[in-house]
Amino acid sequence: MPEASASAVTVPASWRALAAALGGDALAAFPPEAFAAEVVIHRMLGHRQIIFNRPDAIRHILIENADNYRRPTPAVRVLRPIFGQGLFLSEGEEWHRQRRAVAPAFAPRALGVLARHVAAAAGPLIADLMARNGRPVDLVPLLQRLALDIIGAAVFSLEMARYVAALRGLVRHYARRLGRPSLFDHVLPPAMPTPRDLARRRFRRRWTALMADIIAERRKSGVGERRDLFDLLCTTGGFATADDERLIDQVATIVVAGHETTAAALFWSVYLLSQHPQQQERIAAEAGLLDLTPAGAAAAVPHLVHTRAVVDEVLRLYPPAFVIVRQAIAADVAGGVAVPAGSLVLIAPWVLHRHRLLWRDPDRFDPSRFAAGAPPPERFSYMPFGAGPRICIGAQFALTELVLMLAALVRAFHIELATPQAVRPKALVTLQPAKPPLFRLYGRAATAQSSERGALRQPLLAAG
């Protein structure tokens, strides 16, 4: 087997980085060399870790020899209580079966229904923000509630108000207390529960009970009319007669993945636009020509070209799913680099999207990278939704929601930071702000006469 090529860099293990990662700052595990080298090799907790930024190697791992790479035990320990045996964590033939069962719920014909739900949810949020009249506001909980409302309408045709507090409370608790691997998660064998595993089991009981309550309420209105994704799961996906735990796991996967990632991406979109008012004006001008009501939202999406470019650039700089971790089952060679059996392989969009060999001025916010007519990024250098067979099945749903919501918000408001502070990202379940800032949102009609606010101010901060 060949040795690592000359483009691979070996980095000594950093106990400081390990301590930071175990303490909840997963981004600290990526050494500075990872943003400049094609391959970085180091050891951590007895495992050889290989960070790949080479597109041909990523293609090999995620597509050409994907069956040789599985999720490592610590990752499964962390994710199993919240995703169960659903699509996100299933493997092999069971994954193929579930993917086929769930796919009809995410077919293109469902995007029009989703667009109507997004447009309907935007109205109350905009009215709430308009009533605040520029007073400082923490947008994080509002955007999380918005994303949950959209998921509730699209998946269940339910009002989620009665479930929001419990659901967000459980997700927050899990992300902050149980959602990162501990030292014991890494060193103890799978059959031996760690102290956090015991807490995760308690969480699992509360979590499945909440999902079961939501499903029970939805079932009261009947199944089979195909009004929402739940109907499609039950009628086309084959979950109508399945045991409840299987259905609970699929619903939990859709709810968590569908609202955590979009809410995070919406926050980073608003944060970056608050520093780039000229980009706000371009979105407002583009959206001002379109019908963003529930009746017209689906038809408007293809015309929101610049808004989509902004969303794509936000997902480059702040990909909610910041890392893909796999463990080699058998020895392999990826992009000319030896991958011994048992090695941990990291493909990190957080690193890949800011890599100096793959992007010009990688830390700068520049939506023109994704403008119409711009050369597309090299394949496997940009993957906010993953790649290969396990690419996120809800990617088009997320993009539709992000584009429509961003267009609606920016058409309604000039957005500013209440204080000019840089916001540090923190990698929990998704990429979240370590300390959410306060924003001021001024209705565009109210600020049309004001020269000191809004569109002509210069950016305050760099994107990174």
C-alpha positions as CSV (number, residue, x, y, z in Angstrom):
1,M,0.0,0.0,0.0
2,P,1.5,3.4,-0.9
3,E,2.5,5.9,1.7
4,A,0.8,9.2,2.1
5,S,1.6,11.5,-0.9
6,A,3.7,14.6,-0.6
7,S,0.6,16.8,-0.5
8,A,-0.4,15.2,2.8
9,V,0.6,17.0,6.0
10,T,1.2,15.2,9.3
11,V,0.2,17.3,12.3
12,P,1.0,16.4,15.9
13,A,-1.9,15.7,18.2
14,S,-3.1,18.8,20.1
15,W,-4.4,18.1,23.6
16,R,-5.7,21.6,23.8
17,A,-7.7,21.1,20.6
18,L,-9.0,17.8,21.9
19,A,-10.1,19.4,25.2
20,A,-11.9,22.2,23.4
21,A,-13.6,19.7,21.1
22,L,-14.7,17.5,24.0
23,G,-15.9,20.6,25.7
24,G,-18.3,21.5,22.9
25,D,-16.2,23.4,20.4
26,A,-15.9,20.8,17.6
27,L,-14.4,23.4,15.2
28,A,-11.3,23.5,17.4
29,A,-10.5,20.0,16.3
30,F,-9.5,21.3,12.8
31,P,-5.9,22.4,12.8
32,P,-4.9,25.6,10.8
33,E,-3.0,23.3,8.4
34,A,-6.4,21.8,7.3
35,F,-7.3,25.0,5.5
36,A,-4.2,24.9,3.3
37,A,-3.3,21.3,2.8
38,E,-5.1,18.7,0.6
39,V,-4.8,16.1,3.3
40,V,-4.0,16.4,7.0
41,I,-3.1,13.3,9.1
42,H,-2.9,13.2,12.9
43,R,-3.7,10.9,15.7
44,M,-6.4,11.5,18.4
45,L,-7.4,9.2,21.2
46,G,-5.5,6.4,19.6
47,H,-7.1,6.7,16.2
48,R,-5.5,7.8,12.9
49,Q,-7.6,10.8,11.7
50,I,-7.4,11.9,8.1
51,I,-9.0,15.2,7.0
52,F,-9.5,15.1,3.2
53,N,-9.8,18.3,1.1
54,R,-9.0,16.6,-2.2
55,P,-12.1,16.3,-4.4
56,D,-11.0,13.0,-6.0
57,A,-10.5,11.4,-2.6
58,I,-13.8,12.7,-1.3
59,R,-15.5,11.2,-4.4
60,H,-13.8,7.9,-3.7
61,I,-14.9,7.8,-0.1
62,L,-18.5,9.0,-0.5
63,I,-19.4,7.3,-3.8
64,E,-16.9,4.9,-5.3
65,N,-16.2,2.9,-2.1
66,A,-18.9,4.2,0.2
67,D,-19.7,0.8,1.6
68,N,-16.2,0.6,3.1
69,Y,-16.9,3.7,5.3
70,R,-19.3,3.6,8.3
71,R,-20.2,6.1,11.0
72,P,-17.9,5.6,14.0
73,T,-19.2,4.4,17.3
74,P,-19.0,7.8,19.1
75,A,-21.1,9.4,16.4
76,V,-23.7,6.7,16.6
77,R,-23.8,6.9,20.4
78,V,-24.4,10.6,20.1
79,L,-27.0,10.6,17.3
80,R,-29.0,7.4,18.0
81,P,-31.2,8.7,20.9
82,I,-32.5,11.5,18.7
83,F,-32.6,9.8,15.2
84,G,-33.2,6.2,16.3
85,Q,-33.2,3.7,13.5
86,G,-34.4,6.2,11.0
87,L,-33.0,7.1,7.6
88,F,-30.1,9.2,9.0
89,L,-28.4,6.4,10.8
90,S,-29.6,3.2,9.0
91,E,-27.0,1.3,6.9
92,G,-26.8,-1.1,4.1
93,E,-30.0,-2.7,2.7
94,E,-32.1,-1.2,5.5
95,W,-30.9,2.3,4.4
96,H,-31.8,1.5,0.8
97,R,-35.3,0.3,1.9
98,Q,-35.9,3.4,4.0
99,R,-34.6,5.8,1.3
100,R,-37.0,4.3,-1.2
101,A,-39.9,4.5,1.3
102,V,-39.2,8.2,2.2
103,A,-38.3,9.5,-1.3
104,P,-41.9,10.1,-2.5
105,A,-42.4,12.5,0.3
106,F,-39.6,14.7,-1.1
107,A,-40.5,14.5,-4.8
108,P,-40.4,17.8,-6.8
109,R,-44.2,17.9,-6.8
110,A,-44.2,18.4,-3.1
111,L,-42.1,21.7,-3.4
112,G,-45.1,23.7,-4.4
113,V,-47.0,22.6,-1.3
114,L,-43.9,23.6,0.8
115,A,-43.7,27.0,-0.9
116,R,-47.2,27.8,0.1
117,H,-46.5,26.8,3.7
118,V,-43.3,29.0,3.8
119,A,-45.2,32.0,2.4
120,A,-48.0,31.5,4.9
121,A,-45.6,31.3,7.8
122,A,-43.6,34.4,6.7
123,G,-46.6,36.7,7.2
124,P,-47.0,36.4,11.0
125,L,-43.2,36.6,11.6
126,I,-43.0,39.8,9.5
127,A,-46.0,41.3,11.4
128,D,-44.3,40.5,14.7
129,L,-41.0,42.0,13.7
130,M,-42.8,45.1,12.2
131,A,-44.5,45.7,15.5
132,R,-41.2,45.8,17.3
133,N,-40.4,49.0,15.3
134,G,-36.6,48.6,15.3
135,R,-36.2,47.5,18.9
136,P,-33.3,45.0,19.4
137,V,-34.4,41.4,18.9
138,D,-32.7,38.0,19.2
139,L,-33.7,36.3,16.0
140,V,-32.5,32.8,16.9
141,P,-35.6,31.7,18.8
142,L,-37.9,33.4,16.3
143,L,-36.3,31.7,13.3
144,Q,-36.3,28.3,15.1
145,R,-40.0,28.8,15.8
146,L,-40.6,29.8,12.2
147,A,-38.8,26.7,10.9
148,L,-40.8,24.5,13.3
149,D,-44.1,26.1,12.1
150,I,-43.2,25.3,8.5
151,I,-42.3,21.7,9.3
152,G,-45.5,21.3,11.3
153,A,-47.6,22.6,8.4
154,A,-45.7,20.7,5.7
155,V,-45.3,17.4,7.5
156,F,-48.3,17.2,9.7
157,S,-50.8,19.9,8.7
158,L,-50.7,20.8,12.3
159,E,-50.2,24.0,14.3
160,M,-47.0,23.4,16.3
161,A,-47.6,26.1,19.0
162,R,-48.4,23.6,21.7
163,Y,-45.3,21.5,21.0
164,V,-42.7,24.2,20.4
165,A,-41.6,24.8,23.9
166,A,-41.1,21.1,24.7
167,L,-39.5,20.3,21.4
168,R,-37.1,23.2,21.5
169,G,-36.3,22.5,25.1
170,L,-35.4,18.9,24.4
171,V,-33.3,19.8,21.4
172,R,-31.5,22.5,23.2
173,H,-30.8,20.3,26.2
174,Y,-29.5,17.5,24.0
175,A,-27.3,19.8,21.9
176,R,-25.7,21.4,25.0
177,R,-25.4,18.5,27.4
178,L,-25.5,15.2,25.4
179,G,-24.9,16.0,21.7
180,R,-21.1,15.9,21.7
181,P,-19.0,12.8,22.3
182,S,-17.3,12.5,25.7
183,L,-14.0,10.9,26.4
184,F,-15.8,7.8,27.6
185,D,-17.8,7.7,24.3
186,H,-14.5,7.4,22.5
187,V,-12.7,4.8,24.6
188,L,-15.4,2.4,25.9
189,P,-16.6,-0.4,23.7
190,P,-20.0,-0.1,22.1
191,A,-21.5,-2.8,24.5
192,M,-20.5,-0.8,27.6
193,P,-22.7,2.2,28.3
194,T,-21.1,5.5,29.2
195,P,-22.4,7.9,31.8
196,R,-23.8,10.0,29.0
197,D,-25.4,7.0,27.4
198,L,-27.6,6.6,30.6
199,A,-28.7,10.3,30.3
200,R,-29.3,9.8,26.6
201,R,-31.6,6.9,27.3
202,R,-33.7,9.1,29.6
203,F,-33.7,11.7,26.9
204,R,-34.8,9.1,24.4
205,R,-37.9,8.2,26.4
206,R,-39.0,11.8,26.7
207,W,-38.2,12.4,23.0
208,T,-40.2,9.5,21.6
209,A,-43.1,10.3,23.9
210,L,-43.3,13.8,22.4
211,M,-43.0,12.5,18.8
212,A,-45.8,9.9,19.6
213,D,-48.0,12.7,20.9
214,I,-47.5,14.7,17.6
215,I,-48.2,11.6,15.5
216,A,-51.3,10.7,17.5
217,E,-52.8,14.2,17.0
218,R,-52.1,14.0,13.3
219,R,-53.7,10.6,13.0
220,K,-56.9,11.9,14.4
221,S,-57.4,13.8,11.1
222,G,-57.0,10.6,9.1
223,V,-54.4,9.2,6.7
224,G,-54.6,8.8,2.9
225,E,-55.6,12.1,1.5
226,R,-52.0,13.1,0.7
227,R,-52.3,16.6,2.1
228,D,-48.9,16.6,3.6
229,L,-45.6,14.6,4.0
230,F,-47.1,12.5,6.8
231,D,-49.8,11.2,4.4
232,L,-47.1,10.3,1.8
233,L,-45.0,8.6,4.4
234,C,-47.9,6.5,5.5
235,T,-49.5,5.7,2.1
236,T,-46.5,5.5,-0.2
237,G,-43.8,5.0,2.3
238,G,-45.4,2.0,3.9
239,F,-45.5,3.2,7.5
240,A,-49.3,3.0,7.9
241,T,-49.1,-0.5,9.5
242,A,-45.5,-0.3,10.7
243,D,-44.7,-0.2,14.4
244,D,-44.8,3.3,15.9
245,E,-41.1,3.4,16.7
246,R,-40.1,3.2,13.1
247,L,-42.5,6.0,12.2
248,I,-41.4,8.0,15.2
249,D,-37.8,7.7,14.0
250,Q,-38.6,8.9,10.5
251,V,-40.7,11.8,11.8
252,A,-38.0,12.8,14.3
253,T,-35.4,12.8,11.6
254,I,-37.5,15.1,9.4
255,V,-38.4,17.4,12.2
256,V,-34.9,17.8,13.6
257,A,-33.0,17.9,10.3
258,G,-35.7,20.0,8.7
259,H,-35.8,22.8,11.3
260,E,-32.4,22.9,12.9
261,T,-30.4,23.3,9.7
262,T,-32.8,25.8,8.0
263,A,-33.1,27.9,11.2
264,A,-29.3,28.0,11.5
265,A,-28.8,28.9,7.8
266,L,-31.4,31.6,8.1
267,F,-29.6,33.1,11.1
268,W,-26.2,33.2,9.2
269,S,-27.9,34.7,6.2
270,V,-29.4,37.5,8.2
271,Y,-26.1,38.0,10.0
272,L,-24.0,38.3,6.9
273,L,-26.6,40.5,5.1
274,S,-26.6,42.9,8.2
275,Q,-23.0,43.6,7.3
276,H,-23.6,43.9,3.5
277,P,-26.5,46.3,3.0
278,Q,-25.8,46.5,-0.8
279,Q,-26.7,42.8,-1.0
280,Q,-29.9,43.5,0.9
281,E,-30.9,46.0,-1.7
282,R,-30.3,43.6,-4.5
283,I,-32.5,41.0,-2.8
284,A,-35.2,43.6,-2.0
285,A,-35.3,44.8,-5.6
286,E,-35.5,41.3,-7.0
287,A,-38.2,40.2,-4.5
288,G,-40.2,43.4,-5.0
289,L,-41.1,42.3,-8.5
290,L,-42.5,39.0,-7.4
291,D,-45.7,37.6,-5.8
292,L,-44.5,36.0,-2.5
293,T,-48.0,35.2,-1.3
294,P,-48.9,31.6,-0.7
295,A,-50.6,31.5,-4.2
296,G,-47.5,32.9,-6.0
297,A,-44.6,31.6,-3.9
298,A,-43.8,28.4,-5.8
299,A,-43.7,30.3,-9.2
300,A,-41.5,33.0,-7.7
301,V,-38.7,30.7,-6.5
302,P,-37.0,30.3,-10.0
303,H,-36.9,34.1,-10.4
304,L,-35.1,34.7,-7.1
305,V,-31.7,34.2,-8.8
306,H,-29.6,36.6,-6.7
307,T,-31.3,35.5,-3.5
308,R,-30.4,31.9,-4.3
309,A,-26.8,33.0,-5.0
310,V,-26.7,34.7,-1.5
311,V,-28.1,31.5,0.1
312,D,-25.5,29.4,-1.7
313,E,-22.7,31.6,-0.4
314,V,-24.0,31.6,3.1
315,L,-24.1,27.8,3.0
316,R,-20.5,27.9,1.8
317,L,-19.3,30.0,4.7
318,Y,-21.6,28.6,7.4
319,P,-22.6,25.1,6.4
320,P,-25.1,23.9,9.1
321,A,-23.9,20.3,8.7
322,F,-20.2,21.1,9.3
323,V,-18.5,17.7,9.2
324,I,-19.0,14.2,7.8
325,V,-17.1,11.5,9.9
326,R,-16.6,8.0,8.7
327,Q,-14.4,5.0,9.8
328,A,-12.7,2.8,7.3
329,I,-13.8,-0.8,7.7
330,A,-11.0,-2.2,5.5
331,A,-7.7,-0.7,4.4
332,D,-8.1,1.6,1.4
333,V,-6.4,4.2,-0.8
334,A,-8.2,7.5,-1.4
335,G,-6.6,10.0,-3.7
336,G,-3.3,8.3,-3.4
337,V,-3.4,8.4,0.4
338,A,-3.2,5.3,2.5
339,V,-6.3,4.8,4.7
340,P,-5.6,2.0,7.2
341,A,-8.5,-0.1,8.5
342,G,-10.0,1.7,11.5
343,S,-8.9,5.1,10.5
344,L,-11.3,8.0,11.0
345,V,-11.9,10.0,7.9
346,L,-13.2,13.6,8.2
347,I,-14.7,15.5,5.3
348,A,-15.6,18.8,6.7
349,P,-17.6,21.4,4.7
350,W,-16.5,23.9,7.3
351,V,-12.9,23.4,6.2
352,L,-13.5,22.5,2.6
353,H,-15.6,25.6,1.9
354,R,-12.9,27.9,3.2
355,H,-9.9,26.0,1.8
356,R,-7.2,28.2,0.2
357,L,-6.5,25.8,-2.6
358,L,-10.1,25.6,-3.7
359,W,-11.5,29.1,-3.3
360,R,-10.4,32.6,-4.2
361,D,-10.3,34.8,-1.0
362,P,-12.2,32.0,0.8
363,D,-13.2,33.9,3.9
364,R,-14.9,36.7,2.0
365,F,-18.7,36.9,1.6
366,D,-19.1,37.0,-2.2
367,P,-22.4,35.8,-3.7
368,S,-21.1,36.5,-7.2
369,R,-19.3,33.1,-6.9
370,F,-22.8,31.5,-7.5
371,A,-24.2,34.1,-9.9
372,A,-25.8,33.1,-13.1
373,G,-23.0,32.4,-15.6
374,A,-20.3,32.1,-13.0
375,P,-18.2,28.9,-13.4
376,P,-19.6,26.3,-10.9
377,P,-17.3,25.2,-8.0
378,E,-15.3,22.1,-8.5
379,R,-17.4,19.0,-7.7
380,F,-16.8,17.8,-4.1
381,S,-15.4,21.2,-3.1
382,Y,-18.8,22.5,-2.2
383,M,-21.2,20.2,-0.4
384,P,-23.5,21.9,2.1
385,F,-25.9,18.9,1.9
386,G,-23.3,16.1,1.7
387,A,-22.7,14.2,-1.5
388,G,-23.1,10.8,-3.0
389,P,-25.9,8.3,-2.2
390,R,-26.4,9.8,1.2
391,I,-26.8,13.4,0.1
392,C,-29.5,15.1,2.2
393,I,-32.9,14.0,0.8
394,G,-34.4,17.3,1.9
395,A,-31.9,19.6,0.2
396,Q,-34.4,21.1,-2.3
397,F,-36.9,21.6,0.5
398,A,-34.3,23.5,2.5
399,L,-33.2,25.6,-0.4
400,T,-36.8,26.5,-1.3
401,E,-37.5,27.5,2.3
402,L,-34.3,29.5,2.7
403,V,-34.7,31.4,-0.6
404,L,-38.4,32.3,0.0
405,M,-37.9,33.3,3.7
406,L,-34.8,35.4,3.0
407,A,-36.6,37.2,0.1
408,A,-39.6,37.9,2.3
409,L,-37.6,39.2,5.2
410,V,-35.3,41.4,3.2
411,R,-38.2,42.8,1.1
412,A,-39.9,43.9,4.3
413,F,-36.9,45.1,6.3
414,H,-33.5,46.8,6.4
415,I,-31.5,44.6,8.8
416,E,-28.7,45.8,11.0
417,L,-26.8,44.5,14.0
418,A,-27.8,46.3,17.1
419,T,-24.1,46.3,18.1
420,P,-21.2,45.8,15.7
421,Q,-19.9,42.5,17.2
422,A,-18.3,39.6,15.4
423,V,-20.2,36.3,16.1
424,R,-18.2,33.2,16.7
425,P,-19.8,30.0,15.3
426,K,-20.1,27.0,17.6
427,A,-20.5,23.5,16.3
428,L,-23.2,21.6,18.3
429,V,-25.7,19.4,16.4
430,T,-25.5,22.2,13.7
431,L,-23.4,25.3,13.3
432,Q,-24.9,27.8,15.7
433,P,-23.8,31.2,17.0
434,A,-21.9,30.9,20.2
435,K,-23.5,34.0,21.5
436,P,-26.5,35.2,19.4
437,P,-26.3,39.0,18.7
438,L,-29.2,41.4,18.7
439,F,-30.6,42.8,15.5
440,R,-32.6,45.9,14.6
441,L,-35.1,45.5,11.7
442,Y,-36.6,48.6,10.2
443,G,-39.6,48.4,7.9
444,R,-38.6,49.6,4.5
445,A,-41.6,51.9,4.1
446,A,-40.6,53.5,7.5
447,T,-37.0,54.0,6.5
448,A,-37.5,55.2,3.0
449,Q,-36.9,58.8,4.1
450,S,-34.0,58.0,6.4
451,S,-30.5,58.4,5.0
452,E,-28.6,57.4,8.1
453,R,-30.1,53.9,8.2
454,G,-30.2,50.9,5.8
455,A,-28.8,50.5,2.4
456,L,-25.9,52.8,2.1
457,R,-23.9,51.9,5.2
458,Q,-20.6,50.0,4.6
459,P,-20.0,46.5,5.9
460,L,-18.9,46.4,9.5
461,L,-17.2,43.0,9.7
462,A,-15.5,40.4,7.7
463,A,-17.5,37.3,7.0
464,G,-15.3,34.9,9.0
